[in-house]
Amino acid sequence: MMKKIAVLVPLSILMAAAVWAFAAGDAGDPLVSLAYLNGTFTNMVETEVDQRLDAADAELLEGGTGLSSESAGGLAATWKETRLKQFDVLQGTTGTNVLVLAGGMQVTYSAGTVVDVTTGTTVSSGAALTKNHRYMVAEDTEAAFTVTSKTAVVDYQGIYTFSDSNAVDYNAMAAALKGLHLFKGTFTGYGEGFDLEAAPTRLQALIMFIRVLGEEEQALDWTGTTPFTDIAKGTETEKYVGYAYSRGYTNGYSATQFKPAGAVNAYQYTEFVLRAMGYSSASNTNLADTLIRAQGAGVLTSGEVEMLQKSTFLRAELVYISYYALDTMLSDGSCTLGEHLMEKGVFTDREWETARSQVSGWRL
């Protein structure tokens, strides 16, 4: 019964909880065995977490709130997942576990030890974390896990505190576009399927382009054939590619190949967006000045052009370009792309307001 009550309590109730455990060795001999970490040390941590949960439950049953006036973080009694942006910091203390699923992080600490539980080795301050390795903060240690990539997906357990940065929030933009039915993600089982840390494929860019056009229903209703031998017959992929080809939106990679899994760069995707807004067409095959033309059309700022020229193009940037394009006027000056899509019934005015409220900060 106690544990059931604790599950209903927000994690903030447990903010003042502390976990005390003893790792093998001492400051002069910080190396620990993998068996010890997965056995004795982990069991000690779990025992202390249970004791803190029981204490919080007891306070609730006695009419208390379980809150502490000194609360500054939280306690995740089980593994939790979150999306973070660049320079966000997850701070942990004794017993905190961190696992990076996507993106990059580094750990820093001034004293004590952080252990790579997957390999049973200690990690030096300032080291980059390896994806899918479990890291644990040892006794008498306070560690900061900082996101070094534009976005990251992180699992964590134990005592934690988050510090938000002012970096571009690609995660919020992806969530906003999802709410507008423009970005549906992949089948990846973590990070909401956004895969913002991965490079987009030609097929993904084309599908996003069709959604930005407000023509996904027409694409999925399309019947016909394509000249591309690398597109499987009778699939949704064939519908998207065939529809776009029939409408003159894309010429394919060659006369007989589309290369759906091939990489797409910032110039190619921005060209798609310009075509969707009437600023270009499939007849334009010279993309050398695409970003500059996009700046002239108001789709991009000078800072965004500079960023896209220097950065590896990821799904994070695809989301960024798509989100801000919604505020840009179409080439005929009739309305913005967002207003155009609302008129076509792709999303409602209320969904648009909700999406905009999710994204804060300034453009580059």
Secondary structure, DSSP 8 states (H G I E B T S, - for coil): -HHHHHHHS-GGGGTT-------SS-TT-----HHHIIIIIHHHHHHHHHHHHHHHHHHHHTT-----TT--SEEEEEEEEEEEETT-EEEE-TT-EEEEEES-EEEE-SSS-EEETTTTEEE-TT-B--TT-EEEE-TT--EEEEE-SSEEEEEEEEEEEEE---S--HHHHHHHHHHTTS----S-SSGGG--TTS--BHHHHHHHHHHHHT-HHHHHT-----S-TTS-TTSHHHHHHHHHHHTTS---SSSS---TTSB--HHHHHHHHHHHTTS--TT----TTHHHHHHHHTSS-HHHHHHHHHS---HHHHHHHHHHHTTSB-TTSSSBHHHHHHHTTSS-HHHHHHHHHH--S---
